[in-house]
């Protein structure tokens, strides 16, 4: 009778750390030619570009008004379709 009963095998579940390492294996890996200053420069440049866009938009908004700006952006959205 005992031969027909299967014993349950214990299953080890992965820890959260192991799950993260499997999902993103290269996170935290720094290659030999990694330059942190280059990454900081890139971040600053993209921030400056976004800031310029916001400032330009605010200036145009204060100059031309909300209604005019919404018409412009709606026209851009229609032309993109």
N, C-alpha and C positions, 0 to 999 in steps of 0.2 A: 504494500500500500504506500509506503513512504517514498518509493521510487517515482511515483506519479505526481508527487507534490513538488512544484518548483519553488526554490527559495528565492526570495527577493534579494537582488544585488544592491548594495548601497550605492547611491549616486552622489558624487561630489559636485555641488553647484559652484560655478566660478564666482569669485569675489568681485565687487564693483571695480576694483583696480584692474583685475584681469579683463573684465568686459571692456573697459575704456581702452586698455592697451590693444585689444583685438580690433576694436572699432577704428582707432586712430593710431596705427603702429608707428608713424613717424613723428607724432607730436612730442615735442621736447628734444628731438634729435637735432643736433647742431652739426652741420657738415664743416669740413675744414676751411672752406672759403667763405664762411659766414662772417659778415661785417655788420655789427649792430648799428654803426653810424649810418650805413647805407639805408637800413630799414627806418631809422629815425628821420633821415632826410626825406624819404618817400612819404612817410606819414605827414610831415610838415608841409610838403608840397601839395598833397591831396587836400589837407585841411585848408591851406591858403586858397586853392582853387575854389573849394566850396564856399569859403568866406567871401571871395570876390563875387561869386554868383549871387549870394544872398544880398550883398551890399548893392550890386547893380540892380537886382530885382526891387529892393526897397526904394532905391532912388527913382526908378521908373514908376513904381507904384505911387510915390508921393508926387511925381511930376504929372503923370497922365491920369491918375485916378483908378479906382478899383474896377469900374465898369469897362473902361477901355482895355485894361490888362486882361480881364476875363475873356473879352472878345478875341484878343490876340491868341491866348492859349487855347481857346476852343477851336479857333481856325487851324492852329498847329495840330491839334489832335485829329481833326477831320482830314487834314492833308496826309497824315501818317497812315490812315486806314486804307 
